């Protein structure tokens, strides 16, 4: 009989079904995903990597204000959405643009916020993707609220709430876990532990045995996965989503990965870490290990490569064509959407601005 502690404790080692050399491993609790799922995942990984690299290039060209890349973390990004059904919700952070695109959101709309526009760029209800959250962990209580409401309505919705390792030190993280556990909200809290909160290493953030252990205090079962192994992530996250949908309450999953690049283009990572720390992670690249496995199985052929390349070329062309032109802005928008009904003061300010602009044009 399983004890409460055994039910809540994560595995001693992160679940890994395909190692960094492309070698498969049996696991007592998780099975390898199907061939079809892995081939679909491969296509999404290739597209995600190209999206990351093109977005970083657009920052250098001055077309994007900032881009927090998930280069090297694409397996987490892709798996988080592959395990969801159409009616489920995704609550992303600022580093989860690839997840948003994988969910079906238009790539240009995905990057509108990071371009510096005044709105989030996409309709959250169309694809059930909440706006990207820049403040750490503030999206988590919102995610729990959506899940709680769905449960009260009798819906089978599951919410995937993404958060980084730094976000687990925030009060919102703990409040969200506590509320979700008490009210049995169907949420999967998915921690992408990339070892750094901007420049602060994990050892300076937490003394817990793992971040998945943080669920124990709230009665939330935790699990750990190799964050660069798409197969392991699909298995672990898929099981967590199934558990939440089956009425077993919130789940906590920690993926062990690494932030290969700087925090953003505004960061200089050489000031707080050495290259020899980064190098070993390059050998654990999620695309390379899956490619090796697919080749060994005889599942990788020219059609698979062409399909993946076609999707990648399509997304890079979309980004270049859609983000190179300057956006049309209307200064009157400053006042249009602040309140449902404008105040007298806002009307006066809008009239003042119109008069100033008219004088400039005269």
N, C-alpha and C positions, 0 to 999 in steps of 0.2 A: 504493500500500500504506500502511495506517495505521500510524504509529509508536506506540511505547508511550506517548510523551508525549501524542500526539494522542488516544489512547484514554482516557487518565486525565484530561486537562484538561477542566474545564467550559467551556461556551460563554462567549464574551467578554461577552455581554449575557444577562440572564435571558430565558428562553423566554416569549414572550407571543403568544398566538393571538387574543385579543380584548382590545383596549386599553381604557383608561379611558373612552373615548367610545362604547364598544360596537362599534367597527369591527374586523372580522376581518382577520387578517394571515396570509399563507402563510408556512410555515417549511420549510426544506429537509429537516429530520429528523423533524418531528412534524406529524400531521394533526389537524384539528379533530375533536373527539368527535362522536358521532352526535346527531341531534335528540333521541332518546329519553334519552340519557345527560344531555344538558344540561337537559331538562325535569325529569328526576328530581333532578338537582343543584339546580335552582332551588327545588324543593319543600323539599329538605333545608336549603338556605341560609336560607329564610324561617323554617323551624322552628328552626334553630340560633340565628338572631338573636333570636327570641322567647324561646328558652330562656335565652340570656345575659341579656336584659333582665329576665325574671321572676326569675331567680336573684339578680340584683343588688338587685331590689326586696325580696326575702325577707331579704337581709342587713340592709337598712335597717329592716325590721320586726322584726328580732331572731330570725328563724326559722332563719337560717344563721349559723354562726360566722364564715365568711369565704368569698369567692368570687373567684378570679382569673379575670376575664372574658376571653373570646377575641373580644369585640366588634370587628368589622373584620377578624378573621382566620378567619372562618367558611369561606372557600373552602379554606383549608388543612385545616381540621378535617373537612370533608365529603369532600374528595378523598382523604384518607388512608385512609378506610374504603371508599369506592366502588370502589377498585381492588383490594380484597382479595376472595378467595374464602372460602367458609364455613369451610374448614379452616385458614385462615391465622390468625396471632396479631397482636394490637395491644398495644404496650407504651406507655401514655400517661404524660404528666406531669400535674402538678396543674392545668394550664391547659387540659387537653384533654377537658373534660366533654362538649362537643358531639360530639367524635369518638366518645366512648363511647356516647352515646345513638344516634348514627348507626349504630353497630355493632349496635344492637338491645337494649342494656341498658335496663332500666326506669329512667325519669328519677329516681324517688324513690331507688332503690338507688344510682344514680350519685352523688347528692348526700349520701348518708349519711355518708361520710367528712368532707366539708366542713361537715356539720352539727355535727360534733364527737363523733360516736359512736365507739365503741371498735373498730369493724371497718370493712372497706372497703365493705360494703354489698351486694356482689354476688358470685356464684360465678364466679371467673375462668374455670373450665372450660366453663361453659354457653355463653358467647359467644366464648370464647378472647380475653378481654381481661384483661390483668394488672392488679393493683391500681394506682391512681394513685400515682405516685412524687412525694413532696414533696422529699426530698433531691435535689440536682441530679445528673443523669446516672447515678444508681445503678441505674436500670432497664436501662441499656444492656448491661452484662455479662450480666444475666439474660436479656435478649432474645437475645443471641448464644448463650447456653447452650441455649435452647429450639430455636433454628435449627440448631445443631450436632447436637443429639440427633435432630432430625427427619431431617437428612441421613444420619446413621449408620443410622437405621431404614429408609432408602430412601423416605421420604415426600416429597411434593412441596410441603410446607408452606413458606410465606414469612412472615417476621416483619417487621412494620412497627414500627420503633423511633423514637418521637417524642422530640425534644429541642429546647430553645431555644438561642438564640445564646450565652447565658451558660453553658449546660451544656457547650459545646465547649471551654471553658477548664479543665474538670475532668479529673483523671487517668483517671476511669472511661471518659470518651469515647475517649481515645487507646488505652487498654488494650482496649476493646471492638473498635475498628476493627482493631487489630493482630491480635488473636486471630481475628476473623472473616475477615480477609484470608488469614492463614496456613492456616486450616482450611477456607476456601472456604464459610463459612456463608451460607445464603440469607437475608440480612438487608438491608432497605432502611433506612438511617439517614436520617431526614427532619428536617432542621433548619428550624424556623420562626424565621427571623431577623426579630424584631420591633423591632430596633434598641436594645433596652434590657434589661439584666440588673438588674432592680428600678430603681435610679437611675443605673446605670453605662452610658453610651452605648457603642455598638459600637466607636468609635474608641479607647476606653480598654480594650477587651477583647482586640483582635486587630489585628496589623499585616499579616495575610495579605491577598492581593488579593481573596479572597472566602473564606467559610467552606467552600465546596465544594472549594477548593484544598487543604484540609487532608487530603483523602483521598490525595493523590499520594504522600506520604511512606510510606504503608502499602500502596500498590498498589491502592487502591480508586478506581474511576472516579467522578468527580463531575459533577454537572449543576446548573444554576441555573434557577429559574423565577420568574415574577412571582407572588408569593404572593396577590395579589388577583384573579387570573385563573383561574377554575375550569377553563376549557377547557385552558389551558396546563398546569395542575397535573395534570389527569386524564391528559393525554398523556404528560407527563414521568414522573409516578409510575407510570402504567400500564406504560410501557416499562421502568422500573427493576424493577418487580415481575416482569415477564416475563423479564427478564435473570436475575434471581436464581433464578427457578423453573427456568430452562433450564440451570442449573449454572454460571453465569458469576460466582458468588460475590457478595460484598456490594456494595451500591451506595450512593452518598451523594448526596442531593439537598438543595439549599438553596433555600428559598422566601423571597423578599424581600417582607416585609410590614411592618406597623407596629402597635405596641400603642397603640391610640387612647385607651383609658382608663388609669386609674392601675393600678399593679401589682396591688393588691387594695384593698378598702375601708379597709385600715389605712395606705394610702400617700397622700401628698399630692404629686402629680406637678408641681404648680406650683412646687415648691421646686427643681426641677432642669431644667425645660424650659419654653419659652414657647408660648403659644397659636398663634403664627404658624408654629411648626414642625408643629403637629398639623393645621392647616387644610388644607394641600394633600392630605393623605392622605384627608380626608373625600371629596374629589372622586374618589378612586380606589376607592371602596367596591365590594366584590365583588358585592353584590346589584344595585346600580344599573347597573353595566356589563353584567351578564348580562341583566338585564331589558331594557335598551336593545337589545341584540343580538337577543333573542328577538322583541321587537316589530318590529324592522326586517325580520326574516325572515318575519313573519306567523305565528309559532308561538305567540304569547301571546294566549290568548283567555280568556273568562270561566270556562271549565271549569278551565283551568290555575290561574288565580288562586284559584278557589273551593277547589280541591284543596289548594293550598298553605296557604291561610288556615285550612282545616279542620284540617289537621295541626298548625298553629301554635296554634290555639285549644285543641286537645286536650292539647298538652303543657303549656301554661300552666295549664289547669284541673287537670291531674294534679299539678303542683307545688304549686299553692295548696291543693288538698284533702289532699294527702299530707304536706305539711310544716307545716301550721298546727297540727294536734294535737301535744301534747307526747308524745314517745316514752316507752313504758313501759320502765323500767330495773330491773334486778335486781342489787343489790349483790353477790350471790353469784357473778355472772359474773366478778367480779374474780379468782376463784380457779379457776373451772371449766376454763378453756382455756389455762392457763399451761403445764401439762405433761400428757402423756397419763395419767400416774399421779401424783396429788398427793403431795407430800412430807409428812412428819410436821409440819414447821414450818407449811406452808400449811394443813394440816387444823386445826392449833391456831389459826392466825390467823382462819380462816373461822368456827370455833366462837366465838371471841372476838367477832367482828363480829355474828354472829347473836344472841349474848347481849346486846350493847349495843343492837341494834335492838329486841329484845324488851322491854328495859327502857324504851326511849323510848315504845313503843306502850302499855305498861302504865299 
